[in-house]
Amino acid sequence: MRFATVEYKGKVLVGVVDKAGESVTLLKGITDMNDVFRGAKVDASGEKVALSAVTLKAPVPLPLRNIMCVGKNYIEHAKEFTASGFDSSASGAADAIPTAPIIFTKVPQSVIGPGEAILYPIGVSEQLDYEAELAVIIGKGGKGIPLAKTMDHVWGYTIVNDVTARDIQGKHKQWFLGKSMDTFAPMGPFCVTADEVDLKTGGIKCWVNGELRQDAKFSDLIFDVPTLIATISAGITLMPGDIIATGTPVGVGIGFKPPRFLKKGDKIEMEVAGIGRLSNHVA
Ligand code: MG
């Protein structure tokens, strides 16, 4: 099932999106996707409304906790990032590929929805970049989750654009400041149950102003979804509604020579089959 958080007649509501992506059936008694992640019974017998008649919000407009993110989780991206000179986590090509997952976070307030503007942080950064990522949404919480049981804890998936200020990421060594600015986590357009995305055959694509920049399979992840959940939950209790952005593939702006940073007016689109296409622009 595909779920959307929408604004309709001045209210924020949650609904189930039809197969064609043309209408949304509003849920009775649920206005927060986190209730669905916690297992609330879904009663999709409410009003059916054309998607064109609502404003799509991020599926989770304000996550309960920081979004957990994985750095350098595709081999070719790890190489391009380290070669770019912006990677403070590696000394050179020899240690470009991480031997354990690199985890950082973005604050919940960095989330924006489909169609909303990524605001250029004028005076703070001059090197804005995009990162298309599959994000895992945790359903059942847990700590010390064994590898073989990790997928039982996945509620489903969405798309996150891990927008990054490369100059700030490089300057401050730790990535939080460069990745957590206001509007730096476009999310959506929908969140979908785990059965809608095939991690073996599925993939993610990203276009900037219509030009295909990223195109990768999830099977190319260095640390797969089970490994990420087992690693994080080893010492941190995962909770329903936790979101883990799994990392971006090769093709980000700093991978080009010279780098192709985002500019005001640029349109960034990212797509995962089963989820849909997330589109945002820079303003
Ligand atoms: Mg990223």
Boltz pocket constraint, residues with backbone or C-beta under 6 A from the ligand:
constraints:
  - pocket:
      binder: B
      contacts: [[A, 69], [A, 70], [A, 71], [A, 131], [A, 133], [A, 162], [A, 247], [A, 248]]
      max_distance: 6.0
